[in-house]
C-alpha cells in the first residue's frame, strides 16, 4: 500500500476485565475444568439458520465435560452445564484463564480476539467475509471449520473434541498471540501517532503519492493502451494494403501476358 495508508487493525483489543459475579460464579463453580464460549457475533444469529443447526449445537454442547456459555437468540432446552443468554462480555470471557475454546462465526473482530487471547476455535461461517476468514483460520492451524450445510451433532462434537484435545491448536494460537503482543507499539498508539502527524502537518504532504492527483486516463495508462491499439490496427491495415497491392500487381502482369484471364473477371 502507499505510505498515506496505515493499518490499525485491532483497535478494539484490550486486556480482559473481571467478569460479572454471576459469570464468575458459573465458570469457577465446583467440578468446572474450564468453559467453552459460543457466539456468532452481533449480526449473525442462530435464528438465521435452520432449526437443525441449533439442534446440532444442543446435542454437541450437552455432551461436553466443560461448562458452556452460549450466546443464542432462540429458545433451547439445555442442561445446567450450559448458560444461555443474548449478550455476554465476549472479550472478558475470552481473556479469562479458564476459557478453553471459542465457537465463532469467524468475523474479523472475533478472529483477532481469538489470536489476542490465544483461544483455539471451531468456526461456522454465515455470510460475507466469514467464509474466507474461517478458511484462513483453519489453514493456519487456529482450529476447525464446520459449514452449516454439514452441521450435525456428531460433526460438531468431533470438531470440538479434536481442537480441545490436540495441543497443536493451542500452541499455534500462543505463538500467534506472542507475535501480536510483541509489537513495539499498540494499534491505538499507532492510530494516535498518525492522527497527530496529520494534524500537526496539516495534511499528508510527503506521504501522498503523486498518482493520487492523476486523471483516470493517466492513472490507468489508457493513453498508452490506445496508442498501442492504434499502432496494431495501423500495422494490420498496412499489411492488408500491401497484400492487396502485391496481388493486384501480379494479376495485372498476368493479364497483360494473357496467362490468367480470371484476374480481369474478378476485378483484381
N, C-alpha and C positions, 0 to 999 in steps of 0.2 A: 504494500500500500504506500501511498505518498506520505511525506512527513507531516502533513497537516491533519492526518487521521491517526488518532491514538486509541488503542484498545483499552478499555477499562472494565472488562467483564468481571463479574463477581463483586460488584459494589455492595450487594446485599449481604455478603458473607460476614459473619461475626462470631465471636466465641459464644458458646451456649450459656444461657441463663438458667437459674434454678427453676425447676418445674413447679407448677401449682401444687398445693398439698394433695389434692385428690389423685393427680397423676403420679406424684412421688410415692404415695402410698401404694398405688397399683403396681408400679414397676419394681418396687422394693419389697413387696409382700413376701410372706414365708413361702418357701418352695419355688420361688421365682429364680430362674437361672439366666435371665435376660428376656428381652422382648423384641418382637417384630413390629415394625411400623408400616402401615399400608395407607397410601394416599395417592390419588390420581390428579392432584393439582387443583387449581381454582376453577378452571373451565370445564375440564372433562369430569363427568360424574358416572357413577355406576348405573344410574337410570338411563344413560345414553346407550348402554349395551343391552343385548338380550338378557332376559332373566336367567338363562342358563349360565351366563358368565358369573353373575353374582352367586348362584347356587354352587358353582365350582369353587369359588373362593370360600364359601361357608364350609364345604366338605374338606378342603385342604387345610384351612386355618384351624379347624376344630380338631384335627389330628396332631397338631404340633405340641411338643412338650414345652414350648415357650409361651409366655404371655403375648397377646396381640393387641395392638392399638390400631383401630381400623376407622379411617375417615370414610363414611359411607352415607349416602343421602336417601337410601331406601331401607325399608324395614326388613330386618333379618333376624332369624332365630338362632342364637349362638350361645355357647356355654359361658360360664362365668370367667373363663380364662381370656375371653375376648371383650375388650372395651370398645364400644362403638360411639360415634359422635359425628357431627357435621363440621367440626373445626377442632384442630389441635395445634399447639405451638410447634410447628414442624422442626425448625432449626434447633430448638431446645431439646426436642426428643432425639433428633439425630446426633446431637452432641453429647447426649447422656452416655456414660460409660457402659450401661447395660444394654444399649441398642446393638442388636446383632445383625439385623437385616432390614433393608428398605425395599418395599414392593412399590414401584412407582410407574407412572406413565412415560417417564423419560423426557419431560420438558427440560429446557436448557437450564433453568434455575435449579431444578431438582438434581440434575446431573452434576452441576457444580457443587451443590451441597453434599452429595454423596462423596465426591472427591475431597472436599474440605474437611469433612468429619470422618473420612476413611470408613464408610459403611458399604459393604457389598450390596448388590442389587439383584432383584428379579424384576424385569420390566414387562409391561403390557402397553404398547403404544395405541393411541386412539386416532390421531389425525395429524396432518401438517408435518412439521419437522421432527415429530416424535419417532417416526419410523427410522429416519436416518440417524437420529441421536442414539436410539436403542441399539441399532445395528453396530454403530461405532463402539458403544459401551461394551457390547458382547465381544467384539473383535479385539478390544484392548484388555480383556480379561477382568472387567469390573463385575460381571455377573452373567445371567442367562436371560434371554428374551423368550417370552411365550406370547404368541399372537392370539388375539381374541377368537379368531376362527378355529384355532387349535386348542382352545381352553377347555380342559376337563379337570375334575378334582384331582385325578392321578397325575396328569401332566404338571399341574401347578405344584402339587405336593413334592413330586420328584425333583423339580427345579429348585424348590426351596431347600430341600434336604441336601442337594448337591452343593449349593452355594454355602449353606451353613457348615457343612462337614468337610469341605475341601478348602484347606488353608490357603491355596494359591490365590483365591479371590481376595481374601483379606490382605494378604501380602502385597498384591498389586495395588490395592487402594492405599495401603500405608505408604508405599513408595510414591505414588502419585500425590498423596497429601503432603508428603515431605517436600516434594518439589514446589508445591504451591505455597507452603508455609516458609520456604527458604528464600523466596523472592526478596530482593534488597529493599523493597518498598511495598506497601499495601496498595490495592487498587484505588482506595479512597484517597490516599496520599498522591497517587499518580494523577487522578482526576483533578484534585485541588491544585496541584502544581501547574497543569496545563490551562486551567481556567484563569489562574492568577497570571500566567505568562501572557495569555491573550489580552487580559485586562490591562496589564502593565504596558504592553507594547502596542495597544490599540489595534490589534489585528494579528494576523499570522504572516506578516511580511518575512520572507526568507524561508518559510515553510511551505507556502502555497506554490505548487509547480506552475510554470508559465502556461502549460497546456490548459489550465483551468479557465483561461481567458480566450482560448481558441474558438473559432466558429466550428460548427458541426462538420462542415466540409473539410476544414483543415485538420480537425481532431481525428476524423476517420480516414483521412488521406483520400477523400473522394476525388479530388482533382488529379491525383496521381493515377488512380484507377481509371478515371475517364480518359486520361491521356494514353494509358496503355491499351485500353479498349479501342481508342481511335487509331492507334498505330497498327493494332492487329487487323482491324477492319480495313484500313488502308492497304496493308500488305496483301490481304485476301483479294481486294478489288484489283490491285495492280497485277497480281498473279493471274487472275481471270482474264484481264485485258490482254496480258502478254500471251496467254494461251490462245485467245481469240485471234489476235493479230498473226501469230505464227500459223495457225490453221488457215486463216484467210490467204496469207501469202502463198502457202503451199498449194491451196486449191486453185488460186489464180494461175500459178505456174503450170499446174497440171491441165487446167482448162485451155491455156494457151497452146500447150503441146498436143492437146486433144486426147490425152491419156485417161482423163477422168471427167467425162461429161456430167456426172452426177453432181459435182460441186456447183455447177451453174444452176441445176434444177433446185438444189437445196438453198440457194442464195448464200452460200459460204464462199 
